[in-house]
Amino acid sequence: MGKSSNVLRVVVDTNVLVSGIVFGGIPKQILALILDEHVVGVTTRVLVAELIDVLSKKFYFSPRKLAHAESLVQDGFLLVQPENVITLLDDDDDNRVLEAAVAGACDYIVTGDADLLRLKQHKDIIIVTPAEFLKIFDAS
């Protein structure tokens, strides 16, 4: 399933995943699109670890809830291993998102991060907000 497929491939940044898991709204709708296999969600072990770290330290998820969140992402997302290190942005976490998107041959990065959004695009990967992505998905 590469770019020739009709199914969009996306990296959902940690901030959006956390919002979807903790608060709901549009980020939760995007998570549902991935889990229902309407969209291919792409992630890496580093991004999964970041998600678990944020849910644990900022939202005090119990070990049981953390295990559920981790299995949700690991089972519902395509896990890729980046081959190239990207140092385009000052924030290493943002660079890890770009690496995941490149490794997963993604169409989009969905994020709320201002630095990533300012890029607008990396190679042929378009960087959008959650609301923009839902509009794009609904139009496809």
N, C-alpha and C positions, 0 to 999 in steps of 0.2 A: 504494500500500500504506500506508494510514493506520491509525488506531486501530481502524477497523471490520474490519480484517483479523484473521485468527486468529494471524498470526505476530507474536510479541512483538518489540518494538523496544527495544534497550538501548544505553546508553553504558557501555562498560567502561573504568573509570578506568585511568590509566597504571600504577598500582601492581599492578593485577590482570593487565594485559597483560604487564608485565615478568615477573611470577611465572609466567605461563603459558608464555612464550617461554623463560625461563631455567631454571625449576625443574620445571614440569609440574604434576601434581596437579589439583585442582579448577579452578584458573584455566585450565589447558590444556584441560580438558573444555569449559569455556565458549567458549574460542576455537574449538574444533572444532565446536561447535554453530553458531557464526556462519559459519565457513568452509564447513560442509556445508549452509548455508542453512536451518537449522531455526529460526534466530533472526536478525533483522536487527541487525547491529552498526552503530552510528552513531558517527561521529567527525568531527573538524574538522582542518584543516591545522595548527592550533596544537597540538592533542593529538598528532598524528602527529609533529610536530617535538619535542615533549616526550619522547615514547617513544624516538625516535632519540637524543636527547641523553642520556637515562638509560642506554640500552644502550651508548652510546659511552663515556661518562665513568665510569660506575660498574661496568660489566661488560666494558669494553675490547673490544667487538665489532669485528671487522675491517671494513673498508669493504665487502667482499663480503657478510658476514653482515648488516651494517646495511642494505644495499640489498635483501637478501632480506626482512628484517623489514618494511621500509618498503613494498615491493611487496605483501607479504602483507596488510597492513592496508589499503593504498589499493585493492587489487583486491577484497578480501573484505568491506570495510565500505562503508556508504553515507556519502559525504563531504557534510557540510552546511556552510552558511555562516551562523553566528548573526547575527541582525539586531539583537538587543538586548543591551546590556551589563548584566550582573548584578553587583551589589556587596554581596550578602547576607552573605558570609563574609569573614573577614580575609585568608585565603589566596587570592590571585588565581587560582592554578591550580585551586582548588576551584570558584571562580566560572566558570572556563572550562568545566568539566565540566557545570555546571548549564546554561550557555548552549547547549552542544552538545545536551543532552537536550531542552531546550525547542525548539530549532530543528529537531530531528529527530522531534518529536512522539513521544517515547519513553514506554514504559510503565515502564521501570526504569533506575536507575543501579546498576551493580555495582561496589562499591568496598571497600577495606579501610581507607579514611581515616576516622578517628574523628570529625572535624568534619562530614563529609558524612553519616556514619551517624547522628550525633546529630540531624540534621534529620528523619530518617525519611521525609520526603516534601517535595517542592517542586512546588507546583501539584498536578497529578494524577500526578506521577511518583514512584514509590515507590523508596526508596533502601535497598539490601540488600547483604549480604555475598555473596561467591561461593557459599558453602554454602547460604545461604537461596535464592539464585536457582536453583540446581540443583534444590532441593526444589520450588520453584514450577514450574519447567519440567517436571519429572517428573510433577507433579500435573495439568498442563494437557493 
